[in-house]
């Protein structure tokens, strides 16, 4: 019985090896939010409130990670996203430009 247990223990421990887990942390949160914004850009009307809501979430996420990103990177991300959204939602772009002024 001990030999069987000794054989199955490494098998059980190694079953998780080689499997990739979901990416976590700052990068994953930015990617998830970017994906949601791009989806809204392609299917939503400019007056759709969900795009404005996602824009506010993006600004809040940059503000949350501003110390990790650094002031220049935070400002660059906000202005870059504002430039992208300017063609679809001018109020959304204005929100991001205003947030970028703080950096």
OpenMM code with the backbone's topology and positions (N, CA, C; nanometers):
from openmm import Vec3, app, unit

residues = "UNK UNK UNK UNK UNK UNK UNK UNK UNK UNK UNK UNK UNK UNK UNK UNK UNK UNK UNK UNK UNK UNK UNK UNK UNK UNK UNK UNK UNK UNK UNK UNK UNK UNK UNK UNK UNK UNK UNK UNK UNK UNK UNK UNK UNK UNK UNK UNK UNK UNK UNK UNK UNK UNK UNK UNK UNK UNK UNK UNK UNK UNK UNK UNK UNK UNK UNK UNK UNK UNK UNK UNK UNK UNK UNK UNK UNK UNK UNK UNK UNK UNK UNK UNK UNK UNK UNK UNK UNK UNK UNK UNK UNK UNK UNK UNK UNK UNK UNK UNK UNK UNK UNK".split()
positions = [
    Vec3(0.0811, -0.1182, 0.0000),
    Vec3(0.0000, 0.0000, 0.0000),
    Vec3(0.0865, 0.1261, 0.0000),
    Vec3(0.1977, 0.1221, 0.0751),
    Vec3(0.2860, 0.2374, 0.0799),
    Vec3(0.3517, 0.2622, -0.0554),
    Vec3(0.3814, 0.1547, -0.1289),
    Vec3(0.4432, 0.1702, -0.2604),
    Vec3(0.3472, 0.2352, -0.3585),
    Vec3(0.2211, 0.1977, -0.3509),
    Vec3(0.1199, 0.2562, -0.4386),
    Vec3(0.1050, 0.4048, -0.4089),
    Vec3(0.1015, 0.4370, -0.2815),
    Vec3(0.0903, 0.5768, -0.2422),
    Vec3(0.2140, 0.6548, -0.2856),
    Vec3(0.3307, 0.5934, -0.2742),
    Vec3(0.4549, 0.6586, -0.3148),
    Vec3(0.4595, 0.6800, -0.4661),
    Vec3(0.3965, 0.5935, -0.5430),
    Vec3(0.3918, 0.6097, -0.6884),
    Vec3(0.2917, 0.7171, -0.7310),
    Vec3(0.1821, 0.7269, -0.6610),
    Vec3(0.0793, 0.8227, -0.6996),
    Vec3(0.1091, 0.9643, -0.6517),
    Vec3(0.1865, 0.9792, -0.5485),
    Vec3(0.2180, 1.1121, -0.4971),
    Vec3(0.2875, 1.1987, -0.6015),
    Vec3(0.3937, 1.1526, -0.6695),
    Vec3(0.4548, 1.2369, -0.7730),
    Vec3(0.3598, 1.2654, -0.8896),
    Vec3(0.2751, 1.1675, -0.9221),
    Vec3(0.1800, 1.1885, -1.0309),
    Vec3(0.0827, 1.3002, -0.9953),
    Vec3(0.0362, 1.2987, -0.8732),
    Vec3(-0.0573, 1.4016, -0.8289),
    Vec3(0.0099, 1.5380, -0.8255),
    Vec3(0.1319, 1.5433, -0.7785),
    Vec3(0.2036, 1.6698, -0.7694),
    Vec3(0.2401, 1.7259, -0.9063),
    Vec3(0.2656, 1.6402, -1.0029),
    Vec3(0.3081, 1.6855, -1.1346),
    Vec3(0.1921, 1.7130, -1.2311),
    Vec3(0.0710, 1.6860, -1.1913),
    Vec3(-0.0417, 1.7078, -1.2817),
    Vec3(-0.0598, 1.8545, -1.3162),
    Vec3(-0.0220, 1.9436, -1.2296),
    Vec3(-0.0369, 2.0858, -1.2577),
    Vec3(0.0779, 2.1458, -1.3353),
    Vec3(0.1864, 2.0728, -1.3532),
    Vec3(0.3027, 2.1265, -1.4239),
    Vec3(0.2714, 2.1428, -1.5720),
    Vec3(0.3177, 2.2513, -1.6278),
    Vec3(0.2999, 2.2744, -1.7705),
    Vec3(0.1706, 2.3456, -1.8053),
    Vec3(0.0829, 2.3635, -1.7107),
    Vec3(-0.0412, 2.4341, -1.7370),
    Vec3(-0.0200, 2.5816, -1.7096),
    Vec3(-0.0673, 2.6621, -1.8020),
    Vec3(-0.0535, 2.8059, -1.7838),
    Vec3(-0.1771, 2.8581, -1.7136),
    Vec3(-0.1535, 2.9344, -1.6113),
    Vec3(-0.2658, 2.9941, -1.5406),
    Vec3(-0.3000, 3.1271, -1.6067),
    Vec3(-0.4111, 3.1832, -1.5666),
    Vec3(-0.4530, 3.3111, -1.6220),
    Vec3(-0.3548, 3.4186, -1.5775),
    Vec3(-0.3214, 3.5122, -1.6677),
    Vec3(-0.2334, 3.6209, -1.6262),
    Vec3(-0.3054, 3.7101, -1.5257),
    Vec3(-0.2354, 3.7509, -1.4251),
    Vec3(-0.2956, 3.8330, -1.3217),
    Vec3(-0.2138, 3.9592, -1.3034),
    Vec3(-0.2699, 4.0513, -1.2363),
    Vec3(-0.1991, 4.1723, -1.2032),
    Vec3(-0.2363, 4.2883, -1.2928),
    Vec3(-0.1498, 4.3870, -1.2914),
    Vec3(-0.1745, 4.5115, -1.3614),
    Vec3(-0.1919, 4.4905, -1.5112),
    Vec3(-0.1034, 4.4169, -1.5741),
    Vec3(-0.1089, 4.3980, -1.7185),
    Vec3(-0.2391, 4.3312, -1.7602),
    Vec3(-0.2812, 4.2314, -1.6870),
    Vec3(-0.4050, 4.1605, -1.7205),
    Vec3(-0.5258, 4.2523, -1.7059),
    Vec3(-0.5252, 4.3359, -1.6050),
    Vec3(-0.6383, 4.4271, -1.5856),
    Vec3(-0.6452, 4.5299, -1.6980),
    Vec3(-0.5292, 4.5809, -1.7404),
    Vec3(-0.5285, 4.6752, -1.8520),
    Vec3(-0.5724, 4.6074, -1.9816),
    Vec3(-0.5263, 4.4863, -2.0053),
    Vec3(-0.5650, 4.4141, -2.1262),
    Vec3(-0.7150, 4.3866, -2.1288),
    Vec3(-0.7689, 4.3469, -2.0163),
    Vec3(-0.9122, 4.3174, -2.0090),
    Vec3(-0.9953, 4.4429, -2.0361),
    Vec3(-0.9550, 4.5546, -1.9778),
    Vec3(-1.0280, 4.6785, -1.9975),
    Vec3(-1.0102, 4.7309, -2.1397),
    Vec3(-0.8899, 4.7199, -2.1957),
    Vec3(-0.8679, 4.7599, -2.3350),
    Vec3(-0.9566, 4.6793, -2.4292),
    Vec3(-0.9674, 4.5496, -2.4038),
    Vec3(-1.0521, 4.4639, -2.4867),
    Vec3(-1.1980, 4.5074, -2.4788),
    Vec3(-1.2442, 4.5405, -2.3590),
    Vec3(-1.3827, 4.5845, -2.3426),
    Vec3(-1.4074, 4.7164, -2.4142),
    Vec3(-1.3102, 4.8071, -2.4095),
    Vec3(-1.3249, 4.9363, -2.4763),
    Vec3(-1.3275, 4.9175, -2.6278),
    Vec3(-1.2404, 4.8351, -2.6797),
    Vec3(-1.2374, 4.8112, -2.8244),
    Vec3(-1.3691, 4.7499, -2.8712),
    Vec3(-1.4239, 4.6584, -2.7944),
    Vec3(-1.5531, 4.6002, -2.8303),
    Vec3(-1.6631, 4.7051, -2.8321),
    Vec3(-1.6621, 4.7944, -2.7378),
    Vec3(-1.7624, 4.9017, -2.7340),
    Vec3(-1.7437, 4.9970, -2.8500),
    Vec3(-1.6185, 5.0247, -2.8879),
    Vec3(-1.5930, 5.1153, -3.0007),
    Vec3(-1.6552, 5.0628, -3.1290),
    Vec3(-1.6462, 4.9339, -3.1505),
    Vec3(-1.6903, 4.8778, -3.2772),
    Vec3(-1.8406, 4.8576, -3.2853),
    Vec3(-1.9090, 4.8370, -3.1726),
    Vec3(-2.0509, 4.8059, -3.1813),
    Vec3(-2.1412, 4.9108, -3.1187),
    Vec3(-2.0877, 5.0052, -3.0443),
    Vec3(-2.1707, 5.1006, -2.9719),
    Vec3(-2.1807, 5.2322, -3.0473),
    Vec3(-2.2929, 5.2974, -3.0294),
    Vec3(-2.3096, 5.4321, -3.0818),
    Vec3(-2.2308, 5.5288, -2.9945),
    Vec3(-2.1939, 5.6431, -3.0490),
    Vec3(-2.1176, 5.7395, -2.9675),
    Vec3(-2.1916, 5.7850, -2.8422),
    Vec3(-2.3225, 5.7804, -2.8447),
    Vec3(-2.3986, 5.8232, -2.7272),
    Vec3(-2.4192, 5.7111, -2.6253),
    Vec3(-2.3603, 5.5957, -2.6501),
    Vec3(-2.3750, 5.4817, -2.5597),
    Vec3(-2.3059, 5.5119, -2.4271),
    Vec3(-2.3778, 5.5032, -2.3158),
    Vec3(-2.3162, 5.5358, -2.1859),
    Vec3(-2.2122, 5.4335, -2.1396),
    Vec3(-2.2134, 5.3138, -2.1972),
    Vec3(-2.1163, 5.2136, -2.1522),
    Vec3(-1.9739, 5.2518, -2.1903),
    Vec3(-1.9562, 5.3220, -2.3007),
    Vec3(-1.8225, 5.3654, -2.3402),
    Vec3(-1.7697, 5.4711, -2.2431),
    Vec3(-1.8562, 5.5596, -2.1994),
    Vec3(-1.8156, 5.6598, -2.0997),
    Vec3(-1.7814, 5.5931, -1.9671),
    Vec3(-1.8593, 5.4912, -1.9299),
    Vec3(-1.8327, 5.4186, -1.8054),
    Vec3(-1.6973, 5.3475, -1.8118),
    Vec3(-1.6685, 5.2838, -1.9253),
    Vec3(-1.5393, 5.2156, -1.9414),
    Vec3(-1.4241, 5.3151, -1.9413),
    Vec3(-1.4483, 5.4329, -1.9957),
    Vec3(-1.3448, 5.5371, -1.9959),
    Vec3(-1.3121, 5.5805, -1.8533),
    Vec3(-1.4149, 5.5980, -1.7727),
    Vec3(-1.3915, 5.6347, -1.6324),
    Vec3(-1.3188, 5.5233, -1.5586),
    Vec3(-1.3524, 5.3991, -1.5897),
    Vec3(-1.2819, 5.2857, -1.5276),
    Vec3(-1.1355, 5.2842, -1.5689),
    Vec3(-1.1071, 5.3181, -1.6951),
    Vec3(-0.9686, 5.3212, -1.7428),
    Vec3(-0.8901, 5.4290, -1.6689),
    Vec3(-0.9487, 5.5466, -1.6555),
    Vec3(-0.8812, 5.6548, -1.5830),
    Vec3(-0.8573, 5.6154, -1.4375),
    Vec3(-0.9542, 5.5474, -1.3767),
    Vec3(-0.9383, 5.5034, -1.2379),
    Vec3(-0.8296, 5.3972, -1.2266),
    Vec3(-0.8205, 5.3099, -1.3259),
    Vec3(-0.7175, 5.2061, -1.3235),
    Vec3(-0.5776, 5.2669, -1.3367),
    Vec3(-0.5646, 5.3657, -1.4230),
    Vec3(-0.4351, 5.4344, -1.4357),
    Vec3(-0.4015, 5.5059, -1.3060),
    Vec3(-0.5011, 5.5678, -1.2450),
    Vec3(-0.4778, 5.6361, -1.1174),
    Vec3(-0.4365, 5.5368, -1.0088),
    Vec3(-0.4967, 5.4177, -1.0114),
    Vec3(-0.4631, 5.3147, -0.9123),
    Vec3(-0.3185, 5.2685, -0.9266),
    Vec3(-0.2707, 5.2553, -1.0490),
    Vec3(-0.1352, 5.2058, -1.0739),
    Vec3(-0.0362, 5.3173, -1.1094),
    Vec3(-0.0706, 5.4411, -1.0809),
    Vec3(0.0156, 5.5527, -1.1183),
    Vec3(0.1522, 5.5459, -1.0513),
    Vec3(0.1578, 5.4996, -0.9279),
    Vec3(0.2871, 5.4920, -0.8600),
    Vec3(0.3745, 5.3829, -0.9212),
    Vec3(0.3123, 5.2767, -0.9681),
    Vec3(0.3881, 5.1678, -1.0311),
    Vec3(0.4319, 5.2081, -1.1716),
    Vec3(0.3410, 5.2722, -1.2448),
    Vec3(0.3711, 5.3113, -1.3828),
    Vec3(0.4688, 5.4281, -1.3897),
    Vec3(0.4552, 5.5198, -1.2988),
    Vec3(0.5323, 5.6427, -1.3051),
    Vec3(0.4494, 5.7499, -1.3748),
    Vec3(0.4779, 5.8741, -1.3439),
    Vec3(0.3987, 5.9845, -1.3991),
    Vec3(0.4040, 5.9924, -1.5519),
    Vec3(0.5195, 5.9810, -1.6147),
    Vec3(0.5210, 5.9909, -1.7619),
    Vec3(0.4428, 5.8784, -1.8310),
    Vec3(0.4543, 5.7577, -1.7797),
    Vec3(0.3826, 5.6441, -1.8399),
    Vec3(0.2324, 5.6571, -1.8179),
    Vec3(0.1919, 5.7027, -1.7013),
    Vec3(0.0493, 5.7216, -1.6751),
    Vec3(-0.0084, 5.8267, -1.7699),
    Vec3(0.0636, 5.9355, -1.7871),
    Vec3(0.0174, 6.0411, -1.8785),
    Vec3(0.0143, 5.9902, -2.0221),
    Vec3(0.1146, 5.9138, -2.0620),
    Vec3(0.1189, 5.8606, -2.1985),
    Vec3(0.0017, 5.7670, -2.2253),
    Vec3(-0.0270, 5.6803, -2.1305),
    Vec3(-0.1387, 5.5865, -2.1484),
    Vec3(-0.2716, 5.6592, -2.1612),
    Vec3(-0.2917, 5.7594, -2.0765),
    Vec3(-0.4174, 5.8332, -2.0812),
    Vec3(-0.4323, 5.9118, -2.2113),
    Vec3(-0.3269, 5.9788, -2.2543),
    Vec3(-0.3378, 6.0558, -2.3783),
    Vec3(-0.3490, 5.9648, -2.5005),
    Vec3(-0.2813, 5.8529, -2.4983),
    Vec3(-0.2919, 5.7586, -2.6094),
    Vec3(-0.4341, 5.7034, -2.6208),
    Vec3(-0.4933, 5.6663, -2.5074),
    Vec3(-0.6305, 5.6141, -2.5096),
    Vec3(-0.7282, 5.7246, -2.5491),
    Vec3(-0.7017, 5.8485, -2.5070),
    Vec3(-0.7880, 5.9606, -2.5463),
    Vec3(-0.7805, 5.9835, -2.6965),
    Vec3(-0.6618, 5.9729, -2.7543),
    Vec3(-0.6478, 5.9876, -2.8995),
    Vec3(-0.7255, 5.8787, -2.9730),
    Vec3(-0.7231, 5.7567, -2.9204),
    Vec3(-0.7966, 5.6466, -2.9827),
    Vec3(-0.9473, 5.6691, -2.9740),
    Vec3(-0.9955, 5.7169, -2.8607),
    Vec3(-1.1389, 5.7319, -2.8396),
    Vec3(-1.1954, 5.8606, -2.8975),
    Vec3(-1.1098, 5.9542, -2.9317),
    Vec3(-1.1562, 6.0827, -2.9831),
    Vec3(-1.2423, 6.0721, -3.1069),
    Vec3(-1.2213, 5.9705, -3.1867),
    Vec3(-1.2992, 5.9538, -3.3095),
    Vec3(-1.4389, 5.8992, -3.2812),
    Vec3(-1.4567, 5.8342, -3.1678),
    Vec3(-1.5835, 5.7695, -3.1367),
    Vec3(-1.6640, 5.8441, -3.0315),
    Vec3(-1.5951, 5.9036, -2.9358),
    Vec3(-1.6636, 5.9628, -2.8203),
    Vec3(-1.5813, 6.0821, -2.7703),
    Vec3(-1.6216, 6.2022, -2.8094),
    Vec3(-1.5470, 6.3212, -2.7677),
    Vec3(-1.5514, 6.3440, -2.6163),
    Vec3(-1.6650, 6.3238, -2.5498),
    Vec3(-1.6635, 6.3392, -2.4031),
    Vec3(-1.5699, 6.2395, -2.3337),
    Vec3(-1.5591, 6.1196, -2.3897),
    Vec3(-1.4684, 6.0198, -2.3316),
    Vec3(-1.3236, 6.0657, -2.3448),
    Vec3(-1.2900, 6.1192, -2.4614),
    Vec3(-1.1541, 6.1700, -2.4830),
    Vec3(-1.1250, 6.2862, -2.3889),
    Vec3(-1.2240, 6.3740, -2.3701),
    Vec3(-1.2052, 6.4876, -2.2793),
    Vec3(-1.1813, 6.4399, -2.1361),
    Vec3(-1.2525, 6.3368, -2.0956),
    Vec3(-1.2332, 6.2811, -1.9614),
    Vec3(-1.0904, 6.2323, -1.9435),
    Vec3(-1.0387, 6.1636, -2.0441),
    Vec3(-0.9020, 6.1104, -2.0340),
    Vec3(-0.7971, 6.2209, -2.0428),
    Vec3(-0.8209, 6.3226, -2.1264),
    Vec3(-0.7261, 6.4339, -2.1337),
    Vec3(-0.7217, 6.5084, -2.0006),
    Vec3(-0.8383, 6.5259, -1.9378),
    Vec3(-0.8425, 6.5917, -1.8063),
    Vec3(-0.7680, 6.5106, -1.7017),
    Vec3(-0.7833, 6.3786, -1.7072),
    Vec3(-0.7109, 6.2922, -1.6130),
    Vec3(-0.5613, 6.2984, -1.6380),
    Vec3(-0.5207, 6.3115, -1.7648),
    Vec3(-0.3780, 6.3169, -1.7991),
    Vec3(-0.3137, 6.4470, -1.7502),
    Vec3(-0.3926, 6.5529, -1.7388),
    Vec3(-0.3371, 6.6819, -1.6924),
    Vec3(-0.2840, 6.6718, -1.5493),
    Vec3(-0.3322, 6.5760, -1.4746),
    Vec3(-0.2886, 6.5600, -1.3344),
    Vec3(-0.1484, 6.5015, -1.3240),
    Vec3(-0.0982, 6.4505, -1.4357),
    Vec3(0.0348, 6.3909, -1.4348),
    Vec3(0.1258, 6.4790, -1.5141),
] * unit.nanometer
topology = app.Topology()
chain = topology.addChain("A")
for resn in residues:
    res = topology.addResidue(resn, chain)
    for name in ("N", "CA", "C"):
        topology.addAtom(name, app.Element.getBySymbol(name[0]), res)
